[in-house]
Amino acid sequence: MLVGDWHHPDCLGNHWLLVWVAERLSSGQSLVHNDSYYWPVGDAPWIAGNGSEGLLYLPFHLLWGWPVGVAAYAGAVWVGNGLAGWALGRAAGAGPWAALVCAAGVGTSAYAAQEMGSGRFSQANLIFLVGGLAAWLTLLHSPSKGRVVLAGALTAAAAALYWYHGLFLALALGALTLGRLLRRESMPWRHTLAAGALSVSFVAPLLAVYLSHWGLVPGSGEVFPHPEAVLDSMTPHLPAFVPAGRAEYQALPLPALILGGLGLVQLLRGRDERPGQSLGLWLLGALFFVLALGTNGPLYEALYGLAAPLQRMWWPHRHLILSHLALFVVGAAALGRLKAPAWVSVALAASFTLAMRAQEEPVKVSQSVVALPPQTYAPLAKLPGEVLLQLPFSPKVASTQTPLIYQLYHQKRLLSGHAPWVDRVRPPKWDRLVAENSFLAGLLAYEEARLSGAWRFEAADLQTLIDQGFSHVVVDQEHYPLPLRGLFSGTQRLMEQLFGKPVHRGPRATVYATAGWTGRGEAQLPPWTWPPGVRPGDGSQALRAKRSASPTFDPAVHEGGPRR
């Protein structure tokens, strides 16, 4: 069982990234540069892809490997999210039973479920974000040196795992401070500034590495606001009646809304023993709600337009998790003031899941049934050679991340790479290499139906690749959409012309060794034409068309079961 929906474009790439970071750390290698794909250029996935989560995954990987280690890690994150939610409720003044409401709110978060189900582990891990907010509430209410260290350390950890979570906590601190000042409550300025300075000092070395390599982050120099941010900007819905689809992250259980309303009534009627804190939480919730509106609201562009690293925040909806946390903690504190029996708190906490199910909102993390090890790719680890070309590799044709997962088994470098259909992701130097190499450029043109008939390329270009380690080519039907079956069969015949008979076969896949190359720089390209009605990859979205079942990722379909 694989955590996440493998069809999601982020899922398999982030699984690969967890493993890559864990294995680089365990072997003492640098995280700055990756040479496992986009060979021989490489890229910087740790910097570009929030890869620090691999540090937390490391012990799970050492114990169980992939994918079992990821499942165990995801379970630990989910438990940790709930425990952090409970700590947040306690920090706000709720008793141990009433704080269960806050834990239930975090545990049933539609936002976290969607992020985890998409394989976005850095965003699904709310432990340090929620724990950091709890630490700041505790510090502001009852400051001490120990709480200064705790708040600084948790804020730094949240930032290190996902930089915007660190920014979120800084903004949250500002809202909480404003709430206290508006209520004319004293502020522990010395402790607050010390905790802030401590968090900055903890994370500064890592931040320096990121900023010095900022140009390696895909999209870092693009227009602001980015079209992705415009698309992601929130259109508000009633949180207990959110329609299915992109807006589901707005969903809240109805009991949480009722308890939040109770907390507001208590604040307005003067029955709140921490009015500055509660006002700050309401300000926090309002601030992040407005930020979640993105380009539909007044704050997103004003804040994130201040600096280039901030402009890379293309997902305004992620602010909404802080609005939800504010509501959960206000509700838990309000319940605690009622001095209700423990069973009432337990029942209300349990009702969160029941309410979300009744509202038909997502509370379950998507999972995928897989058949491992992959029949075609595991045996390739025993074949000599270092570099493998997985076809198709044209950005207009390639449309799946499964080659990254297969690499975990065959352990060879990939000549292609992560999400090649996204222009900003491919290293420009790699694009130039392909364009300047007549063999690769011709093969790419053939995949895009721009080249036909007699093909001649510089034999020296292919020989150079072989001398540098290029050893195998894989042509696997599962990577070719069904309308492009002519390209699949044509590519098999072409590879056989160039490299001879396959050296390995799998279910509907063939593997060719470049050692069988005749040395000739010519071939007759098997004819095929681009099918009408099929839109090629456009530089942002991959080609979309019905595809063959994968023996690995669609085992039931491959064996004759129903297609999802």
N, C-alpha and C positions, 0 to 999 in steps of 0.2 A: 504494500500500500504506500502510495506516494502522497505526501502532504501537498495539497494544492491541486488546482485544475491544470493539467499539463498543457491544455490548449491555450491557456493564457500566455501572451507573449513574454511576460516577465517571469513566469514560474520556473521553467527549467534553467534559464540563465542564472537565476539567483540560487538555485540548488547547486549549480556548478561553482558559483562564486564562494559559497560556504565551504565547499570541499577544497577549492584552490587555496583560499586563505588559511584554512586549517593545516593543509599539507605544507604550505610554505612556512608557516610558523613552526610546525613540528620538525622541519628539516633545517631551520635557521636561515632561510633565504629571504631576500628582500621582497616587500609587498609593493614597491613602487612600480616595477615593470613586470609585465606578463609576456612570456614568449611562447605560450602554449597554443595560441591561435593567431590569425593574421600573420602567419609566418612569411618572411623572416623579420617582419617589422615589429609586431606585438602591439600592446596597448597598456592601459593603466586601469584595470577593472576595480581595484580596491579604492582608488581615489574617485573614480567616476560612478561607482555603483554602491556606495555605502557599505563597503566590505568589512568594516570592523566587527560586524556581528559574527564573523568567522572565529574571532577570538573566544567568544562565549560558546560557540559550537564545538571548539577544539576537543574538550574532554569527551564529549559524546561521540565524536568521530573516532577518537583513539579507542574508545570502548567497543563501539558497534559498527563503525564504518557507515558508508552511505548505502541505502537510504534509511536504514533503521535508526541510525544516529540522528538524522534530521527529525524523524517522527518523535523520538524521545526528547529531543531538544524543543520541538514545538510544544509538546505536552508540558515540559518544564516552564516554558515561557507563559503558557496559558495559566498554569497554577500561580506562577510568579505575578502575573497581572492581577489575579484575584487577591493575592496576599497584599500586594501594594495598594489595591483599592481599600482593603480593610484598614491598613495603616493610615491611609488618607482620611478615612472616616474617624478614626481615633484621634488623629491630629487636629481635626476640626472640633473636637469636644464630644463626639458621640461615644456612648458606652460600647463595651465589647460586643454586645448583641446588636445594638442599633447600627454599628459599623458594618455589619454583614450586608446591609442594604447597599452601601457603597461598593463593597466587594462584588455583589451580584451585578451592579450596574456595569462595572468594568468587565466582569466575566461574560456578560451578554452583549457586549458592545458589537453592534453591526459593523462599525468601522474596523475593529480589530479582526473580526471574522472575515471581512472582505480582503483586508490586506494580507492576512495569513493564507487565505485561499488563493490569492494571486501570487504567492511566493515572495511577497515583499516582507521579509522577516524583520528588517530594521524598523519598519513602521508598525508592524504588529506587536513588537516588543515594547510594551508600555511600562515596564517595571521601573525604569529609571526616570521616566517622565512623571509618572504618578508618584513614585517615591520621592522625587525631588520636590514636587508640589507639597507633599506631606511634610517634608523636612522644613520647607520655608514657612508653612503655617505654624509648625511647632516653634521654630526659631522666633518668629514675630510675636507669638503669644508668651513664650517663656524662654528668653535667650540664655544661652550658656556657651562656653567654649566648645564643648563636645558637639553641640548642635550647629555651631558655626562650621566645624569640620565636616559634619554629616551633610549639611546643605550644600557646601562647596563641592564635596566629592560626588554627590549624586547628580548635581547639575553638570559637572564636568563629564561624568560618565554618560549622561543623556546626550550631551553634545558630541562626544566622541563616537557614539554609535549612530547618531543621525543629527547632523549639525543643526537642523531646523528645530529639533526638540530642545536644544540648548537655548536657541532664540525664543522659543515659546515660553520657557521658564523665566527668561529675563522679562518678557512682556507681562507674564503673569505676576511676577514680583512687583512690577510697576502698578498694576491694577490693585493688588492687595495693599500696597503702600498708600495709594490714593484713597482707598476705602477708609483706612485708619485716619488719614489726615482730615478727610471730610467729616468724620465723627469726632475730630479733635482728640484722638487717642495718641498716646505717646508712641514714638517709633524708636526701636533699638538701633539707632543709626550706626553705632560703632560695630555692633555684631553683624548687621546687615552688610555693611561695606566690607568687613573682614571676610565674610563668607563669599561675597562676590569676587573679591580679589583672589581668594583661595581657588575658586573654581576656574578663574582665568589662568592662574599660574599652573594648575594641574593640566589644563588642556592646551596651553600655549605651544608646547613643542610639537604636538600633533597638528595643531592649526597651522603652524609655520610650514610644515611639510605640505599640507594641502594647498595653502596659498601659493607656495613657490612652484607648485605643479598645476595651478589652476587652469592653465591653457590646455591641459590634457582632458578636462571634463567636456564631454560632448555637449554641444549647444551653449557653451559658456559665452560665446560671442554673438549670439543670435538676437533678433529683435525682441524688445520688451514693450508691452506684455506679449509673451509668446502665444501663438495660436492655441497651443495645448492648455495654457492657463485660461484663455478665454473660454475654451470648451469646457473646462473643469469648474468654472465659476458657478457657484451655487444658485439655484432657483429654489427658494424656500417652499417646503410643504409642511402640512400638519405632521409633527413628528410621530404621532401615533397612527397615522394613516398615510404612510409614504408609498407611492406606487413602485412597482417592481422596476429594476433597471439601475441606471447610474445613480439615482438619488437615494438608494437604499441605505447609504451610510448615515443619512439623517435620522434614521429610525430610533425611537426611544420607547421603552416599555411604559404603558399608561400609568402604572403605579409610581414610576419615577417622576412623572409630571405632576401627579397629585401631591407627592411628598415635597417636591420643589415648591409648589404653590403654598403648601402649609408653611414652609420655611419663610416665604415672602410675607405671609400674613403675620407670622410671629415677629418678623423684623419691623413691619409697619406699625404693629400694635405695641411695640416696646417690650416684648417678651423674649428677647434674644439677649443672652448674657454676653455675647461677643458680637455686638452690632457692627463694629469696624471690620471685623473679619468677614461677616456675612455680606456687608455692603461691597467689600472688595471682591468677593466671589461673584456677586451679581454683575459687577463692572467687568470682571474677567470674562464671564460668560458672554456678555454683550459685545465686548471687544473682539473676541474670537469669532463670534457669530458674524459680525460685520466683515472681518477679514475673510471668512469663508465665502462671502459673496463675491470675492475676487473682483473682476472688472465690472461687476454689477453693483459694487459698493464704492464708498469714497476713500477707503483706507489702504486697500491692497497695493495699488500703484504708487501711492505716496510713500509707503514704507519700503516696499521691495524695489522700488526704483532708485534707492539711495546709493547702491553699490552693486558691482557686477556679480559677486557671489550671492547676493540676495536675489538678484533677478532670475537666478536659476530655479527659484521656487515656483514651479509650474503647476502646483496642485493645491489651489486655495482650499479645497474641501477638507484638507488635513487639519486645518485650524479647528474644525468643528469638534474634534475630540476634547479640546479644552473646555468648550461650552458644555459638553455632556458631563465632563468630570465635575465642573462647578455645580451643575444641577444635582448630580449624585451626592456630592458631599454636603450640599445645603439640605437635601432630603434626609440624609443620615443624621445630621445634627438636629434637624427639626424633630425627627422621631425620638432621638435621645431625650429631648426636652419634655416629651410627653410622659416619660417614666413608664412606658408600656412594658408589660411582661415580656420575657424572653421569647415566648412562643409567637408573639405578634411580630417581632422582628424577623424571626426565622421564616414565618409564613409570608411576610412581605418580600423578603429576599427571594424565596422560592417562586413567588408570583412573577418575578421579572422574566424568567425563562418562559413560563406559561403564557404571559401576556404577549411576548414577542412572537411566540408560535401562533397564538390566536390572531394576532395582527398580520400573520403571514410574512414576517420580516426575517432576514437571515440571522441565525444564531449558530449555525453549524459551519465549520470550516470545510471547504471543498476538498475532496480527496480523489485520487486516481488509482485504479487497479492496474498494476504493471506486471509483466512477466520478465524476471531478471534471473541470470544475466542475459543480455541480448544475444540471440543465436548467431548473428552475423559478425558481431564486433568483438566479443570476448576472445575468440581464437586469434584475432589479428595481433594481439599482444605478443604472440610467439613468432610472428613473421619478422625477418630482419628489416631494418630501415627505421627512419626517424620521423618522416613527414608524410602526411596523408592528405590527399585532395578529395573532399566529399562533394560530389556533384548532385544537383546543380549548384553553382556558386555565384551565378549572376544575381545582382541585387534585384533584378526585375523578375526573377524566377524563384530563388530560394525563399522559403516561407516558414521554416520551422527551426526550433532550437534543439531538436533531438540530437544533432551531431555533437553538441557539447556534452550531453550525457553519455553518448557512446564513447566519447574520448576517455571518460573515466575508466573504461574497460580496456580499450586498445592502447591507451597511454602513448599515442603518437601525437606530434604537433599537427595542428590543422592549418592547411594553407588558406582556407577561408576562416570565418570567425563568427563572433557574437552578433546576432541580428543584422546580417549584412544588407538587408533591405532598407535599413535606416541610414540615410546618407551621413548624418552627423556622427554616427557611431563608428563608421569605418575610418581608420587612420588615413589621412590624405596621402601619406608616403606609400601606403599599401596600394591605394588606387593608382598612383603613378607607376608603381612597379608593375602592376597588371597591364596598364596601358602601354608600357614600354617593352614588355616581353611579348614577342609575336606569337608564341605558343599560347600563353594565357589569354591574350587579347583576342586571338582567333577563336579559342574555345568559348569565351564569353559571348562573342558575336554570334556564334552558332546557336548558343542557348537562347539568344534573343531573336533568332530567326532573321538575322541581318547578314548572314553569310551562307552561301550554298555552293554546290559544285566542287570543283577542284580547289583544295586548300593547300597553300604553301606557307611555311613559316621558317624562320631561321633555326636550323638544327642546333646552332650554338646556344640559343636561348633555352631550349629544353635541356640541353646537356648541362648548362650552368645550374639549373634547378636540381638536376639529378646529382651533380657533384656536391651540392650543398646539403643533400639529404633527402630530397623528394623521392619517395620510394613506392607509393601505392596510390591508386585511384579507386574509389568506391562508387558504384552506380547502383543505387537502391531505389526500388519502385516507390517505397513509401514517401520519398522526398519529392516525387513528381505528382502534381495534381493530375487527376484523371483526364482532363481535356488536353494535357500535354503528354499523353502516352506515346505520341509519335516521337517526341524528343527523347523520352526514356529509351525506347527501342533503338532509335538512331544513335544515341550516345553509346549504348552497348556495342553496336557494330563498329562505331568509330574507334572506341578504345581497343577493340580486338584487332583492328587494322594497325594501330600504333604499337600495341604492347603484347599482342598474341593472346593465347587462351587465358581465361581467368585462373588465378592461383588459388582462389577460394570462392566458395559459393555459400550463400545463406538463403533464407526464405525470400525469394524474389529479388535477390541482390547478388552482384558479382564484384569481385575484387581483382584488380589488375596490378601487376608489378612493373614498374618502369624499367627494371632490369631486362625485360623482354623487348625493349625498344629496338627497332631495326637500325636506328641512326639516320633514317631518312626524314627530311623536313617537309613531307607532303602526305596527303591523304585525300580520299574521295568522301566528301561529307554526305551521309545518308540524308535524303530529302525529308523535310518536314516544314509545315507552315504554322504560323501563330493562329490559334483557333479564334474565330470571331466571338465577340461577347465576353472574352476573358481580359480583364484589365491587369496589366503587369504591375509589379511593385512601383510605387510612385516616389520613392525616396523617404517616405514616412510610414506608409502602410504597406504591408506585404501583399503579394498576389493572393486573391481569395478565390478558391474554387474547391469543389468536392475532391477529396483525395483518397487514396487507398488506405485501408486499415493498416496500422502498424502492428507487427507481431509482438512488439514490446509494450507499446502504450495503449493499444486496442486489442488485447489478447482475446477477449470474448468475441469481438467482431471478426477478428482474423480467423477464429475457429468456427465461424458460422453463426454467431449470436447476433442479436439486433444491434444496429449502428446507433450510437448516441446522437 
